[in-house]
Amino acid sequence: MISLKNGEIITRSFDAKSKLGNGVLYITNLGIVFEAKSKGLILELPFTILRTFEAKKKDTIILSWDEPDKSQRFGFECKVEYAKAVENEIQLANSEFARKNSDF
């Protein structure tokens, strides 16, 4: 099980498969985490650096993010059942994060 930051909660989790192994894709109130069953924590992606998230086909979700200095963009692709539903859950969590952390 992943370690959560102070105040972080898991809002949804989905079984997922990636090139790095089978595991669980967690959506939290702070970002997205992928934990492979055989390798442990693979990806910890805060909403502050998430650039895109998109369902491709019915069973693939693609996430992208930039290095803090914008020198490189990275991507992560995984297979999940009902990718569009996963995309919608990410959108909801990301929107809620933005609302709670806006300066307005």
C-alpha positions in Angstrom: 0.0 0.0 0.0 1.2 3.5 -0.8 2.3 6.0 1.8 0.1 9.0 1.8 1.2 12.6 2.6 -0.3 14.5 5.5 -3.9 15.3 4.4 -3.8 13.1 1.4 -6.7 10.7 0.8 -7.4 8.2 -1.9 -10.5 9.1 -3.8 -10.5 6.2 -6.3 -8.3 3.3 -7.3 -8.2 1.2 -10.4 -6.5 -2.1 -11.4 -4.0 -1.1 -14.1 -1.3 -2.6 -16.3 1.7 -0.8 -17.6 5.1 -1.7 -19.2 6.5 -1.5 -15.7 4.1 -4.2 -14.3 0.6 -4.8 -13.1 -0.6 -2.8 -10.2 -3.0 -0.1 -9.0 -3.6 3.4 -10.3 -4.6 5.6 -7.3 -6.3 9.0 -7.7 -5.9 11.1 -4.6 -6.9 14.5 -3.6 -3.3 15.7 -4.4 -2.5 13.7 -7.6 -2.0 10.3 -9.2 0.0 7.4 -8.0 0.8 4.1 -9.7 2.0 1.2 -7.6 3.2 -2.0 -9.3 2.5 -5.2 -7.4 6.0 -6.5 -7.9 8.1 -3.3 -7.9 6.3 -1.0 -5.5 5.8 2.7 -6.1 6.5 3.6 -9.8 4.8 7.0 -10.3 3.8 9.8 -7.9 2.4 12.6 -10.0 1.1 15.7 -8.2 -1.7 17.7 -9.9 0.7 20.7 -9.8 2.9 19.2 -12.6 0.2 17.1 -14.4 -0.2 18.6 -17.9 -2.5 16.2 -19.7 -4.6 13.1 -19.1 -6.5 11.4 -21.8 -8.4 8.2 -22.4 -7.2 6.5 -25.6 -9.3 3.7 -26.9 -11.6 2.2 -24.3 -8.9 0.7 -22.1 -5.9 3.1 -22.2 -5.1 6.2 -20.2 -2.1 8.4 -21.0 -0.7 11.0 -18.5 1.9 13.6 -19.3 3.9 16.0 -17.2 6.9 18.4 -17.5 10.1 18.6 -15.6 9.9 21.6 -13.2 12.3 23.6 -15.5 10.1 22.6 -18.6 13.2 21.0 -20.2 11.5 17.7 -20.8 8.0 16.2 -21.1 7.3 12.7 -19.8 4.4 10.3 -20.4 3.0 7.3 -18.7 0.5 4.9 -20.4 -1.4 2.2 -18.7 -4.3 -0.1 -19.5 -7.4 0.2 -17.3 -10.9 -1.0 -17.7 -13.2 1.9 -18.7 -10.5 4.5 -19.4 -13.0 7.2 -20.0 -14.4 6.7 -16.4 -10.8 7.0 -15.1 -10.3 10.2 -17.1 -13.5 11.6 -15.6 -12.3 10.7 -12.1 -9.0 12.4 -12.7 -10.8 15.5 -14.0 -13.0 15.7 -10.9 -10.1 15.3 -8.5 -7.9 17.8 -10.4 -10.8 20.3 -10.6 -11.4 20.0 -6.8 -7.6 20.3 -6.1 -7.5 23.5 -8.3 -10.6 25.0 -6.6 -9.1 24.4 -3.1 -5.7 25.8 -4.1 -6.6 28.8 -6.2 -5.7 32.3 -5.0 -9.2 33.6 -5.9 
